[in-house]
Amino acid sequence: MTMLVTVLGATGKTGALIVAELLARGLPVRGVVRRPEAADVVRSQGAEPVLADLRSATEPLADALAGSDVVINAAAASDPQPGLAEAVDRDGAINAVNAARKADVPRFLQVSSLFADRPDQGPEFLHRVLRAKEVSDRALADSDLSWTIVRPGGLTDDPGTGLVRIADRLDIAPGVPRTIPRADVAAVTVAAIDAPSSRCRAFDLTSGDTSIPTALSGA
Ligand SMILES: NC(=O)c1ccc[n+]([C@@H]2O[C@H](COP(=O)([O-])OP(=O)(O)OC[C@H]3O[C@@H](n4cnc5c(N)ncnc54)[C@H](OP(=O)(O)O)[C@@H]3O)[C@@H](O)[C@H]2O)c1
């Protein structure tokens, strides 16, 4: 089935890999960018760029999402400026959920973070951003959208391996690796779009030794 997928944060490191993964599957892709100069990056990938900011009013953001079958939010505050996590990862992500509802987009996938469902157990320097994501993840889960929340561990730029660990809540023992290449996060997120087991479901994700389809089917 052909479906239009719109990616928020399309110029981000994970977002660009998600766009590439979708295009490789032959799907039409819209990439939301917040800086006009980033539109060419998205266009050169083969996706349709649309200008919008998660911090804008809901109406223009809904216009950017209109006509999509699926929205994937891979946007996040990428610098530690005070208040930015609350503005982008919390309020901006909630705004995106409201915009998707307004635009009648049925499916919404959110790239969140390991420990967003238990911020106090995450590394102390991440507590603020994890608390921001905890609130927006809950808003998505409480919505009437068909939602999926992917909570990856520490992201690396290593090549993808296709081997992962997925569980509602991973047991993160001290010393157990909790990282994952962004390429594997992108592959899991795109595979989750039509994986029935990932509907209305949040799961932790790290590198592991299980193939993505198998890990997702048990998710
Ligand atoms: N870094 C880690 O180890 C780690 C671990 C677990 C989870 N995560 C999460 O994984 C996701 C992807 O991370 P990443 O490092 O790949 O992302 P990234 O490279 O930092 O990209 C973030 C994207 O969000 C966009 N963005 C920022 N503010 C925005 C706004 N107000 N409106 C619209 N777009 C906005 C950025 O656009 P510009 O290019 O215009 O800035 C960029 O495209 C994020 O949710 C992150 O929190 C990260």
The ligand as an ORCA input file, in Angstrom:
! r2SCAN-3c Opt
* xyz 0 1
  N      21.620     11.412     21.416
  C      21.316     10.288     22.035
  O      22.189      9.507     22.491
  C      19.864      9.914     22.195
  C      19.535      8.792     22.959
  C      18.197      8.381     23.026
  C      17.219      9.093     22.347
  N      17.562     10.202     21.631
  C      16.485     10.889     20.902
  O      16.476     10.391     19.568
  C      15.909     11.378     18.705
  C      16.842     11.618     17.526
  O      18.091     12.096     18.006
  P      19.224     12.662     17.001
  O      20.452     12.866     17.816
  O      19.293     11.808     15.794
  O      18.563     14.061     16.607
  P      19.269     15.384     16.055
  O      20.343     15.041     15.081
  O      19.641     16.254     17.228
  O      18.075     16.056     15.239
  C      17.054     16.778     15.862
  C      16.134     17.278     14.762
  O      15.071     18.003     15.369
  C      14.900     19.207     14.642
  N      14.303     20.234     15.480
  C      14.841     20.819     16.589
  N      14.000     21.745     17.059
  C      12.915     21.744     16.237
  C      11.720     22.509     16.186
  N      11.455     23.453     17.092
  N      10.833     22.252     15.191
  C      11.075     21.303     14.259
  N      12.205     20.561     14.252
  C      13.110     20.789     15.221
  C      16.304     19.591     14.213
  O      16.243     20.553     13.180
  P      17.501     21.527     12.894
  O      18.404     20.722     12.002
  O      16.868     22.681     12.206
  O      18.111     21.855     14.205
  C      16.799     18.231     13.746
  O      16.300     17.952     12.465
  C      15.678     12.597     19.587
  O      14.351     12.561     20.076
  C      16.640     12.383     20.746
  O      16.236     13.086     21.918
  C      18.858     10.620     21.530
*
